[in-house]
Every structure is written in C-alpha cells, then in structure tokens.
Amino acid sequence: MTQAHLVLRRTALVTGASRGIGRAIAQALASRGVRVAVHFHSQAQSAETVRGSLAGEGHIACQADLTDRAATGRLWQQVLAAFEHVDVLVNNAGIFLGHPPLSTGLDAWAEAWRATLAANLLGPANLSLLAAQTMAEQPELDAAGRGRIVNVSSRGAFRGEPEAPAYGASKAGLNAMSQSMAKALAPHGVFVYCLAPGFVETDMAAPVLAGPEGPGIVAQYPMGRVSTPDEVAQVAVFCALDAPPAMTGSIIDVNGASYLRT
C-alpha cells in the first residue's frame, strides 16, 4: 500500500471547525485526502457550510458542548461510529473572556476562570484521553504511527494575558498537558504536537483588530500584519500528517515573531 493511499484513508476530528482557524485546518486536511469531522458548539449552519466546502467525500458535522464530559464522550463515539477509526485529533476550540484583575468582581472573576478552564483545558484533556486510548489500539499506518493529537495553544501561555489571566493559564496548562501526553503516548506510536499562535485574522479577532487597540497589536508583528488562519492551518496539517515522530512534545510558535521566547 502506498503512502498516498494511506493518507487518503486517514480521518480527523477538528474541534471548533465552524469558523476561523478550525475551518482552515479542516479545509487543509481535506485537501490532503483526509475525511474530517467538523465539530461545532452552536453554529450548526456554519459547520454545515464548512463541511460542504471540503474537498473529497465522507465528511461529517457534529455538535457537542466540550465543557460537558458526557457530551464529549458522545461526540467521540459518534465520530468513531462514522469513521470506524480516528487518526488525527485537532483540539482547536476555545474561548477568550476578558477579566482584568483590578476591575473584575470576585463572582465574575471566578466564573471567567471556571468557564475558560472548562473550555480551553478540560475539554481538550478529555478528548485527548479518548483519542489516546483509541489510537493506541489501532494498527500503525506507517512512520506516522498510530495516531496524532494536535493542540492549539497560544503565545499567551508564555507572555501572559493581563486582561484575561485565565486564558493564559489555560493555554499554559494545555502546553503542559500536551508534553505530558507526548511522553506517555510515544511508546505506543501516538504523537502529540502543540501550536502557539499569536493574533490571527479571524472573525472573532476582527472587532479587536479594527478597534482602537488594532494598530498597537499589528505593531507587535515585524511583518506588518497578524497571521492568517491558513498559515496556522499549514503548521497544524504538517503536525497532523508530516512531522517526524521525533518532534512529539514540541510547542511550535506561529506568531510572526511577535513574541520570541528562549
């Protein structure tokens, strides 16, 4: 069986794929012959539009609230039933809630932390567990191993998020979880990668970039612009399909040199 044939039979679940980075990742994977499960939380019509835009056949759209552990389990079973196996999980879904420390009341502060950690850390952790246990029992495709998990983090995990501390903390936790899972799963042929984008030109970011803070944000980027969803998607697909196993556990900056870490 040729490698091209193997790529054609791969399947992927991409969370938060009804728009933005997730949509771009789903489209890029489909262009490589991957059957994609387009996950959405509430935007059913947008998810169906994305599904219809994907190259190839056999794609599905599926709804779940990933902060609900039972719903997460049902989502995974739904995708397994449709595809029979899942070779790639992309944990892209997440939220950003502002809660500046000096102007947020305790109740609002606690709720921001609860909601952010549930969506950005616990949801991906639960899906990663289900993926790991499934993938570890699958036959190896080729040098790519038995399966791959790609987590979408943020430069905020490293530089801090003063207006949304829970967001930075959730992404730092996602980084640590990714690396812990990479160590645990590598002996079983399951590889884990993590991307750390900065600002990306998406519908969600558009109001901020168009507002009074926009010029200051763009000024952080030596290219004179923020990243595009397609640029992040290229890196995600590389990790999902092409990256060598020796890169497992890597956290890859995709922030246009807007934040450099050592």
Number of C-alpha atoms within 10 A of each C-alpha: 6 7 10 10 10 13 17 15 14 22 26 26 30 25 27 26 31 27 20 20 25 28 28 23 27 34 23 19 28 24 14 16 20 27 27 31 29 27 31 25 16 13 14 15 12 16 25 17 14 22 25 14 14 22 19 15 13 14 23 20 23 19 21 20 16 26 19 14 16 11 14 20 15 13 21 19 14 16 22 16 11 14 21 10 18 25 27 28 27 29 26 24 23 21 13 16 16 16 22 14 13 7 9 13 11 10 8 11 19 14 13 21 18 12 18 25 22 20 21 28 24 20 20 27 20 17 21 23 12 16 22 24 13 17 26 18 13 17 11 16 16 12 12 19 20 23 31 30 28 26 27 26 30 27 24 22 20 16 12 17 17 14 15 20 22 26 31 24 21 24 26 20 19 25 26 15 19 28 20 13 22 22 15 14 20 18 10 18 22 29 34 32 26 28 24 20 24 23 25 23 17 15 11 13 13 13 12 14 19 10 9 10 11 14 14 10 17 17 13 18 18 11 12 12 17 21 21 17 20 19 17 23 22 15 19 31 22 13 28 24 18 12 18 14 18 9 14 24 21 17 21 19 21 21 23 20 13 21 16 11 8 2
